């Protein structure tokens, strides 16, 4: 099992920045991809950004140019730096991790609210 604990959400004005962090613990030796998803009430959870153990990144179109995902493999953490935030970025953000066998794990979620 893998446990994921997120931190860093909150309230910010449009145009501002936030940094989300996620720490993984447990059976982490076989983690491949880590990333961030977000979900608005009533809508499907969507990928924001992901990064593999070899630092290959993938971003949603809405995140490109504004968000940066990074990973510290020795510390088993993944972070999401979010700049130029917009009200439409308001959502619950979830940390996600997947191992090489296809198992996926989720954090409890952290609220990000961007006011206009």
Helices and strands as residue ranges (DSSP letters): E 2-7, E 10-13, E 18-26, E 31-39, E 46-51, E 57-59, E 67-72, E 77-82, G 87-89, E 91-99, E 104-106, E 110-115
